[in-house]
Amino acid sequence: MQSDAGDECVEIRNCLAPDLAAIERILASSPDAAAWSENSLAEVLANDPGHFLVALRSGELVGFIAGRRAGAEAEILNLAVAKSARRQGIGGSLVQNLLRTYTTEQVVTVFLEVRESNLAATSFYAGLGFEYIGRRERYYRNPEEDALLLGRELGGGGNTK
């Protein structure tokens, strides 16, 4: 899949095991993303490879998104973009590609959690059609913080905006 993010063409494809080390480096510089170890990443990849996407720009891995589906519902588990590639549309391209996958799979609703203090992420997801639907108290650790639960209706074949 090709996506125009910023001025350069970005390739979005399924994650492969050799990508995990680069993803771990991106996570190390992304304090607002879920801090997954390489073992955790490998487990997510093994359990749900069709919902684990990476973005490459000029052959360099610059972002990823991981999700999972359970029947008519799905979840975005983690998303991070390399510091050098932020605010260039790559995160949005990753989300839109995953939403298209969920739509073809007849998913009706997609959920995610975001730290209450992460206003940039809250605004980012709102721009992609996600709405506040609840709160998970003391969901995050280091530091302890509530999570905002966001959701978006896809309608099981509806428009991905």
TIDRENBA-78935 format. One record per atom (N, C-alpha, C): atom name; residue in one letter; residue number from 1; x, y, z. Coordinates in nm, 3 decimals. Example, Ala and Ser with C-alpha at 12.3 -4.5 7.8 and 13.67 -1.06 7.14 Angstrom:
REM residues 2
  site  code  pos        u        v        w
     N     a    1    1.319   -0.569    0.780
    CA     a    1    1.230   -0.450    0.780
     C     a    1    1.320   -0.330    0.780
     N     s    2    1.285   -0.225    0.708
    CA     s    2    1.367   -0.106    0.714
     C     s    2    1.290    0.003    0.787
***
This chain:
REM residues 161
  site  code  pos        u        v        w
     N     m    1    0.084   -0.118    0.000
    CA     m    1    0.000    0.000    0.000
     C     m    1    0.089    0.124    0.000
     N     q    2    0.055    0.218   -0.083
    CA     q    2    0.127    0.344   -0.088
     C     q    2    0.042    0.453   -0.026
     N     s    3    0.107    0.548    0.037
    CA     s    3    0.034    0.658    0.098
     C     s    3    0.117    0.784    0.081
     N     d    4    0.051    0.894    0.051
    CA     d    4    0.121    1.021    0.045
     C     d    4    0.117    1.085    0.182
     N     a    5    0.229    1.082    0.251
    CA     a    5    0.240    1.144    0.383
     C     a    5    0.350    1.248    0.374
     N     g    6    0.314    1.372    0.387
    CA     g    6    0.414    1.477    0.371
     C     g    6    0.447    1.488    0.223
     N     d    7    0.571    1.521    0.192
    CA     d    7    0.614    1.537    0.053
     C     d    7    0.665    1.408   -0.008
     N     e    8    0.684    1.305    0.072
    CA     e    8    0.742    1.182    0.023
     C     e    8    0.640    1.069    0.028
     N     c    9    0.659    0.974   -0.061
    CA     c    9    0.571    0.858   -0.065
     C     c    9    0.611    0.763    0.049
     N     v   10    0.511    0.716    0.119
    CA     v   10    0.532    0.625    0.231
     C     v   10    0.468    0.492    0.196
     N     e   11    0.540    0.385    0.218
    CA     e   11    0.486    0.251    0.196
     C     e   11    0.431    0.199    0.328
     N     i   12    0.308    0.150    0.326
    CA     i   12    0.247    0.087    0.442
     C     i   12    0.235   -0.061    0.408
     N     r   13    0.289   -0.146    0.495
    CA     r   13    0.281   -0.290    0.472
     C     r   13    0.269   -0.363    0.605
     N     n   14    0.240   -0.493    0.597
    CA     n   14    0.234   -0.574    0.718
     C     n   14    0.372   -0.582    0.781
     N     c   15    0.374   -0.585    0.913
    CA     c   15    0.498   -0.596    0.988
     C     c   15    0.557   -0.736    0.967
     N     l   16    0.689   -0.743    0.964
    CA     l   16    0.764   -0.868    0.955
     C     l   16    0.855   -0.877    1.077
     N     a   17    0.891   -0.998    1.115
    CA     a   17    0.976   -1.017    1.233
     C     a   17    1.103   -0.932    1.231
     N     p   18    1.172   -0.917    1.117
    CA     p   18    1.293   -0.833    1.117
     C     p   18    1.267   -0.685    1.148
     N     d   19    1.141   -0.641    1.141
    CA     d   19    1.105   -0.501    1.170
     C     d   19    1.104   -0.470    1.319
     N     l   20    1.097   -0.571    1.403
    CA     l   20    1.071   -0.550    1.546
     C     l   20    1.180   -0.469    1.616
     N     a   21    1.305   -0.488    1.579
    CA     a   21    1.413   -0.412    1.644
     C     a   21    1.398   -0.262    1.614
     N     a   22    1.362   -0.227    1.491
    CA     a   22    1.342   -0.086    1.457
     C     a   22    1.221   -0.029    1.531
     N     i   23    1.117   -0.110    1.545
    CA     i   23    0.999   -0.065    1.619
     C     i   23    1.035   -0.040    1.765
     N     e   24    1.115   -0.128    1.822
    CA     e   24    1.156   -0.110    1.961
     C     e   24    1.235    0.021    1.978
     N     r   25    1.317    0.057    1.880
    CA     r   25    1.391    0.184    1.887
     C     r   25    1.295    0.303    1.880
     N     i   26    1.194    0.293    1.796
    CA     i   26    1.094    0.401    1.787
     C     i   26    1.022    0.415    1.921
     N     l   27    0.984    0.303    1.980
    CA     l   27    0.915    0.307    2.109
     C     l   27    1.002    0.369    2.218
     N     a   28    1.133    0.345    2.213
    CA     a   28    1.223    0.400    2.314
     C     a   28    1.223    0.552    2.312
     N     s   29    1.190    0.612    2.198
    CA     s   29    1.185    0.758    2.188
     C     s   29    1.042    0.810    2.182
     N     s   30    0.948    0.727    2.225
    CA     s   30    0.806    0.764    2.222
     C     s   30    0.742    0.739    2.358
     N     p   31    0.765    0.828    2.455
    CA     p   31    0.718    0.802    2.591
     C     p   31    0.567    0.793    2.605
     N     d   32    0.491    0.848    2.511
    CA     d   32    0.345    0.843    2.522
     C     d   32    0.286    0.714    2.464
     N     a   33    0.366    0.639    2.389
    CA     a   33    0.319    0.510    2.335
     C     a   33    0.334    0.403    2.443
     N     a   34    0.261    0.293    2.426
    CA     a   34    0.276    0.181    2.520
     C     a   34    0.418    0.124    2.506
     N     a   35    0.485    0.108    2.618
    CA     a   35    0.624    0.061    2.619
     C     a   35    0.628   -0.091    2.610
     N     w   36    0.637   -0.143    2.489
    CA     w   36    0.642   -0.286    2.468
     C     w   36    0.786   -0.331    2.446
     N     s   37    0.822   -0.444    2.503
    CA     s   37    0.953   -0.503    2.480
     C     s   37    0.951   -0.572    2.343
     N     e   38    1.068   -0.612    2.295
    CA     e   38    1.074   -0.684    2.168
     C     e   38    0.997   -0.817    2.179
     N     n   39    1.001   -0.881    2.297
    CA     n   39    0.924   -1.004    2.316
     C     n   39    0.774   -0.977    2.306
     N     s   40    0.727   -0.866    2.365
    CA     s   40    0.586   -0.830    2.356
     C     s   40    0.547   -0.802    2.211
     N     l   41    0.634   -0.732    2.140
    CA     l   41    0.608   -0.703    1.999
     C     l   41    0.597   -0.833    1.919
     N     a   42    0.689   -0.926    1.945
    CA     a   42    0.688   -1.054    1.874
     C     a   42    0.559   -1.132    1.903
     N     e   43    0.512   -1.124    2.026
    CA     e   43    0.388   -1.193    2.064
     C     e   43    0.268   -1.133    1.991
     N     v   44    0.261   -1.002    1.984
    CA     v   44    0.151   -0.936    1.913
     C     v   44    0.157   -0.972    1.764
     N     l   45    0.276   -0.970    1.707
    CA     l   45    0.293   -1.006    1.566
     C     l   45    0.248   -1.150    1.541
     N     a   46    0.285   -1.241    1.629
    CA     a   46    0.248   -1.382    1.612
     C     a   46    0.098   -1.403    1.626
     N     n   47    0.035   -1.329    1.717
    CA     n   47   -0.108   -1.347    1.744
     C     n   47   -0.200   -1.279    1.644
     N     d   48   -0.155   -1.170    1.583
    CA     d   48   -0.245   -1.094    1.496
     C     d   48   -0.166   -1.021    1.386
     N     p   49   -0.098   -1.096    1.299
    CA     p   49   -0.011   -1.031    1.200
     C     p   49   -0.084   -0.942    1.100
     N     g   50   -0.210   -0.969    1.073
    CA     g   50   -0.284   -0.888    0.976
     C     g   50   -0.323   -0.751    1.026
     N     h   51   -0.305   -0.727    1.156
    CA     h   51   -0.341   -0.598    1.214
     C     h   51   -0.218   -0.528    1.273
     N     f   52   -0.102   -0.561    1.221
    CA     f   52    0.024   -0.502    1.266
     C     f   52    0.092   -0.447    1.140
     N     l   53    0.087   -0.315    1.124
    CA     l   53    0.137   -0.250    1.004
     C     l   53    0.257   -0.162    1.035
     N     v   54    0.343   -0.144    0.935
    CA     v   54    0.457   -0.054    0.948
     C     v   54    0.454    0.045    0.833
     N     a   55    0.516    0.160    0.855
    CA     a   55    0.532    0.263    0.753
     C     a   55    0.680    0.276    0.722
     N     l   56    0.712    0.275    0.593
    CA     l   56    0.850    0.292    0.549
     C     l   56    0.859    0.412    0.456
     N     r   57    0.960    0.493    0.479
    CA     r   57    0.988    0.608    0.392
     C     r   57    1.131    0.592    0.344
     N     s   58    1.150    0.589    0.215
    CA     s   58    1.282    0.566    0.156
     C     s   58    1.348    0.441    0.215
     N     g   59    1.268    0.339    0.238
    CA     g   59    1.319    0.212    0.288
     C     g   59    1.341    0.205    0.438
     N     e   60    1.325    0.318    0.508
    CA     e   60    1.347    0.321    0.653
     C     e   60    1.213    0.309    0.726
     N     l   61    1.209    0.221    0.825
    CA     l   61    1.088    0.205    0.905
     C     l   61    1.072    0.329    0.993
     N     v   62    0.960    0.401    0.975
    CA     v   62    0.939    0.527    1.046
     C     v   62    0.815    0.527    1.135
     N     g   63    0.741    0.416    1.138
    CA     g   63    0.623    0.411    1.223
     C     g   63    0.558    0.276    1.219
     N     f   64    0.469    0.254    1.316
    CA     f   64    0.394    0.128    1.320
     C     f   64    0.261    0.150    1.391
     N     i   65    0.170    0.057    1.366
    CA     i   65    0.043    0.051    1.437
     C     i   65    0.012   -0.096    1.459
     N     a   66   -0.039   -0.127    1.577
    CA     a   66   -0.079   -0.264    1.609
     C     a   66   -0.222   -0.261    1.661
     N     g   67   -0.300   -0.356    1.616
    CA     g   67   -0.437   -0.367    1.661
     C     g   67   -0.478   -0.512    1.674
     N     r   68   -0.602   -0.530    1.716
    CA     r   68   -0.658   -0.665    1.722
     C     r   68   -0.808   -0.655    1.703
     N     r   69   -0.863   -0.764    1.651
    CA     r   69   -1.006   -0.770    1.624
     C     r   69   -1.067   -0.882    1.704
     N     a   70   -1.187   -0.857    1.755
    CA     a   70   -1.265   -0.960    1.824
     C     a   70   -1.409   -0.946    1.775
     N     g   71   -1.445   -1.026    1.679
    CA     g   71   -1.580   -1.018    1.623
     C     g   71   -1.603   -0.886    1.553
     N     a   72   -1.709   -0.818    1.592
    CA     a   72   -1.746   -0.691    1.529
     C     a   72   -1.677   -0.571    1.593
     N     e   73   -1.591   -0.596    1.691
    CA     e   73   -1.516   -0.488    1.755
     C     e   73   -1.367   -0.506    1.731
     N     a   74   -1.297   -0.395    1.733
    CA     a   74   -1.152   -0.397    1.716
     C     a   74   -1.091   -0.291    1.806
     N     e   75   -0.961   -0.300    1.820
    CA     e   75   -0.889   -0.208    1.909
     C     e   75   -0.758   -0.169    1.846
     N     i   76   -0.720   -0.044    1.863
    CA     i   76   -0.585    0.000    1.831
     C     i   76   -0.506   -0.013    1.960
     N     l   77   -0.405   -0.098    1.956
    CA     l   77   -0.327   -0.128    2.076
     C     l   77   -0.209   -0.033    2.096
     N     n   78   -0.145    0.005    1.987
    CA     n   78   -0.026    0.088    1.999
     C     n   78    0.001    0.154    1.864
     N     l   79    0.055    0.274    1.869
    CA     l   79    0.092    0.351    1.751
     C     l   79    0.209    0.440    1.790
     N     a   80    0.312    0.440    1.706
    CA     a   80    0.424    0.532    1.729
     C     a   80    0.491    0.562    1.596
     N     v   81    0.542    0.684    1.587
    CA     v   81    0.614    0.731    1.469
     C     v   81    0.748    0.786    1.516
     N     a   82    0.853    0.759    1.439
    CA     a   82    0.987    0.808    1.471
     C     a   82    0.984    0.960    1.484
     N     k   83    1.065    1.012    1.577
    CA     k   83    1.068    1.158    1.600
     C     k   83    1.090    1.235    1.470
     N     s   84    1.180    1.186    1.385
    CA     s   84    1.213    1.256    1.261
     C     s   84    1.100    1.256    1.160
     N     a   85    0.997    1.175    1.182
    CA     a   85    0.888    1.162    1.085
     C     a   85    0.753    1.207    1.140
     N     r   86    0.752    1.265    1.259
    CA     r   86    0.625    1.307    1.319
     C     r   86    0.569    1.432    1.250
     N     r   87    0.438    1.446    1.261
    CA     r   87    0.364    1.560    1.205
     C     r   87    0.380    1.570    1.053
     N     q   88    0.389    1.453    0.989
    CA     q   88    0.401    1.449    0.843
     C     q   88    0.293    1.359    0.782
     N     g   89    0.193    1.323    0.861
    CA     g   89    0.082    1.244    0.809
     C     g   89    0.101    1.093    0.817
     N     i   90    0.212    1.048    0.870
    CA     i   90    0.241    0.904    0.873
     C     i   90    0.150    0.833    0.973
     N     g   91    0.132    0.890    1.091
    CA     g   91    0.043    0.829    1.190
     C     g   91   -0.099    0.818    1.136
     N     g   92   -0.146    0.924    1.073
    CA     g   92   -0.280    0.921    1.014
     C     g   92   -0.292    0.816    0.905
     N     s   93   -0.189    0.802    0.822
    CA     s   93   -0.191    0.700    0.717
     C     s   93   -0.197    0.560    0.777
     N     l   94   -0.123    0.538    0.884
    CA     l   94   -0.127    0.408    0.950
     C     l   94   -0.266    0.378    1.005
     N     v   95   -0.325    0.476    1.073
    CA     v   95   -0.459    0.455    1.128
     C     v   95   -0.559    0.430    1.016
     N     q   96   -0.556    0.510    0.911
    CA     q   96   -0.652    0.493    0.801
     C     q   96   -0.638    0.356    0.735
     N     n   97   -0.515    0.308    0.719
    CA     n   97   -0.495    0.175    0.659
     C     n   97   -0.552    0.066    0.749
     N     l   98   -0.531    0.078    0.879
    CA     l   98   -0.586   -0.022    0.970
     C     l   98   -0.739   -0.015    0.972
     N     l   99   -0.795    0.105    0.969
    CA     l   99   -0.941    0.119    0.965
     C     l   99   -0.999    0.058    0.837
     N     r  100   -0.929    0.073    0.725
    CA     r  100   -0.976    0.010    0.601
     C     r  100   -0.977   -0.142    0.615
     N     t  101   -0.873   -0.196    0.677
    CA     t  101   -0.869   -0.341    0.701
     C     t  101   -0.987   -0.382    0.787
     N     y  102   -1.009   -0.311    0.896
    CA     y  102   -1.121   -0.343    0.984
     C     y  102   -1.255   -0.335    0.910
     N     t  103   -1.269   -0.235    0.824
    CA     t  103   -1.394   -0.220    0.749
     C     t  103   -1.418   -0.341    0.659
     N     t  104   -1.315   -0.388    0.590
    CA     t  104   -1.332   -0.505    0.504
     C     t  104   -1.365   -0.631    0.585
     N     e  105   -1.327   -0.630    0.712
    CA     e  105   -1.355   -0.743    0.801
     C     e  105   -1.489   -0.728    0.873
     N     q  106   -1.567   -0.629    0.835
    CA     q  106   -1.700   -0.604    0.891
     C     q  106   -1.698   -0.562    1.038
     N     v  107   -1.590   -0.498    1.080
    CA     v  107   -1.583   -0.442    1.216
     C     v  107   -1.681   -0.326    1.223
     N     v  108   -1.752   -0.315    1.335
    CA     v  108   -1.850   -0.209    1.354
     C     v  108   -1.790   -0.094    1.436
     N     t  109   -1.715   -0.126    1.542
    CA     t  109   -1.661   -0.024    1.632
     C     t  109   -1.514   -0.051    1.661
     N     v  110   -1.435    0.057    1.661
    CA     v  110   -1.292    0.050    1.694
     C     v  110   -1.270    0.133    1.820
     N     f  111   -1.196    0.077    1.915
    CA     f  111   -1.166    0.143    2.042
     C     f  111   -1.016    0.164    2.058
     N     l  112   -0.980    0.254    2.147
    CA     l  112   -0.841    0.272    2.189
     C     l  112   -0.839    0.348    2.320
     N     e  113   -0.728    0.337    2.392
    CA     e  113   -0.707    0.416    2.513
     C     e  113   -0.593    0.513    2.489
     N     v  114   -0.602    0.628    2.554
    CA     v  114   -0.497    0.728    2.546
     C     v  114   -0.482    0.792    2.684
     N     r  115   -0.357    0.822    2.721
    CA     r  115   -0.334    0.889    2.849
     C     r  115   -0.414    1.019    2.854
     N     e  116   -0.476    1.044    2.969
    CA     e  116   -0.557    1.165    2.985
     C     e  116   -0.475    1.291    2.956
     N     s  117   -0.348    1.292    2.991
    CA     s  117   -0.263    1.410    2.972
     C     s  117   -0.212    1.424    2.828
     N     n  118   -0.232    1.326    2.745
    CA     n  118   -0.177    1.329    2.609
     C     n  118   -0.274    1.402    2.516
     N     l  119   -0.273    1.534    2.527
    CA     l  119   -0.365    1.617    2.449
     C     l  119   -0.338    1.608    2.300
     N     a  120   -0.211    1.591    2.262
    CA     a  120   -0.179    1.579    2.119
     C     a  120   -0.244    1.454    2.061
     N     a  121   -0.236    1.342    2.131
    CA     a  121   -0.297    1.218    2.083
     C     a  121   -0.449    1.229    2.081
     N     t  122   -0.507    1.288    2.184
    CA     t  122   -0.651    1.304    2.190
     C     t  122   -0.699    1.386    2.070
     N     s  123   -0.630    1.493    2.039
    CA     s  123   -0.664    1.578    1.926
     C     s  123   -0.644    1.504    1.794
     N     f  124   -0.535    1.429    1.783
    CA     f  124   -0.506    1.350    1.663
     C     f  124   -0.620    1.252    1.635
     N     y  125   -0.658    1.176    1.736
    CA     y  125   -0.765    1.077    1.716
     C     y  125   -0.901    1.143    1.692
     N     a  126   -0.927    1.256    1.755
    CA     a  126   -1.053    1.328    1.729
     C     a  126   -1.060    1.368    1.582
     N     g  127   -0.947    1.410    1.527
    CA     g  127   -0.941    1.446    1.386
     C     g  127   -0.966    1.329    1.293
     N     l  128   -0.952    1.208    1.345
    CA     l  128   -0.977    1.087    1.266
     C     l  128   -1.115    1.027    1.296
     N     g  129   -1.197    1.103    1.369
    CA     g  129   -1.334    1.061    1.393
     C     g  129   -1.357    0.983    1.522
     N     f  130   -1.258    0.974    1.609
    CA     f  130   -1.276    0.904    1.736
     C     f  130   -1.337    1.000    1.837
     N     e  131   -1.425    0.947    1.922
    CA     e  131   -1.493    1.027    2.022
     C     e  131   -1.473    0.968    2.161
     N     y  132   -1.477    1.054    2.260
    CA     y  132   -1.467    1.012    2.400
     C     y  132   -1.589    0.928    2.437
     N     i  133   -1.565    0.810    2.495
    CA     i  133   -1.678    0.728    2.538
     C     i  133   -1.664    0.679    2.682
     N     g  134   -1.550    0.706    2.747
    CA     g  134   -1.536    0.663    2.885
     C     g  134   -1.395    0.685    2.938
     N     r  135   -1.376    0.639    3.060
    CA     r  135   -1.249    0.658    3.130
     C     r  135   -1.213    0.527    3.200
     N     r  136   -1.085    0.495    3.201
    CA     r  136   -1.035    0.380    3.277
     C     r  136   -0.943    0.437    3.386
     N     e  137   -0.988    0.428    3.510
    CA     e  137   -0.912    0.487    3.621
     C     e  137   -0.783    0.410    3.646
     N     r  138   -0.676    0.488    3.667
    CA     r  138   -0.543    0.434    3.699
     C     r  138   -0.500    0.324    3.601
     N     y  139   -0.530    0.342    3.474
    CA     y  139   -0.501    0.243    3.371
     C     y  139   -0.352    0.236    3.341
     N     y  140   -0.287    0.352    3.339
    CA     y  140   -0.144    0.358    3.305
     C     y  140   -0.057    0.359    3.430
     N     r  141    0.065    0.313    3.414
    CA     r  141    0.167    0.314    3.520
     C     r  141    0.286    0.397    3.472
     N     n  142    0.365    0.442    3.564
    CA     n  142    0.493    0.512    3.537
     C     n  142    0.479    0.629    3.442
     N     p  143    0.409    0.733    3.475
    CA     p  143    0.336    0.755    3.600
     C     p  143    0.193    0.701    3.591
     N     e  144    0.136    0.680    3.709
    CA     e  144   -0.003    0.635    3.715
     C     e  144   -0.092    0.745    3.661
     N     e  145   -0.186    0.704    3.577
    CA     e  145   -0.274    0.803    3.514
     C     e  145   -0.397    0.732    3.458
     N     d  146   -0.508    0.805    3.452
    CA     d  146   -0.629    0.754    3.390
     C     d  146   -0.611    0.749    3.239
     N     a  147   -0.686    0.658    3.177
    CA     a  147   -0.693    0.651    3.032
     C     a  147   -0.828    0.701    2.987
     N     l  148   -0.828    0.773    2.876
    CA     l  148   -0.953    0.809    2.811
     C     l  148   -0.982    0.699    2.709
     N     l  149   -1.102    0.647    2.711
    CA     l  149   -1.144    0.546    2.615
     C     l  149   -1.212    0.618    2.500
     N     l  150   -1.158    0.598    2.380
    CA     l  150   -1.212    0.660    2.260
     C     l  150   -1.267    0.551    2.169
     N     g  151   -1.366    0.586    2.090
    CA     g  151   -1.424    0.490    1.998
     C     g  151   -1.467    0.556    1.869
     N     r  152   -1.477    0.473    1.768
    CA     r  152   -1.524    0.521    1.637
     C     r  152   -1.607    0.410    1.573
     N     e  153   -1.724    0.449    1.525
    CA     e  153   -1.811    0.357    1.455
     C     e  153   -1.765    0.346    1.309
     N     l  154   -1.754    0.224    1.260
    CA     l  154   -1.723    0.202    1.119
     C     l  154   -1.847    0.156    1.045
     N     g  155   -1.938    0.094    1.115
    CA     g  155   -2.060    0.048    1.053
     C     g  155   -2.047   -0.080    0.974
     N     g  156   -1.934   -0.153    0.994
    CA     g  156   -1.919   -0.281    0.927
     C     g  156   -1.927   -0.270    0.776
     N     g  157   -1.849   -0.180    0.720
    CA     g  157   -1.850   -0.160    0.576
     C     g  157   -1.875   -0.014    0.543
     N     g  158   -1.877    0.067    0.649
    CA     g  158   -1.899    0.210    0.629
     C     g  158   -1.776    0.282    0.583
     N     n  159   -1.784    0.409    0.577
    CA     n  159   -1.677    0.496    0.531
     C     n  159   -1.569    0.506    0.636
     N     t  160   -1.442    0.504    0.594
    CA     t  160   -1.330    0.522    0.688
     C     t  160   -1.279    0.666    0.686
     N     k  161   -1.362    0.758    0.642
    CA     k  161   -1.336    0.902    0.643
     C     k  161   -1.224    0.941    0.551
***
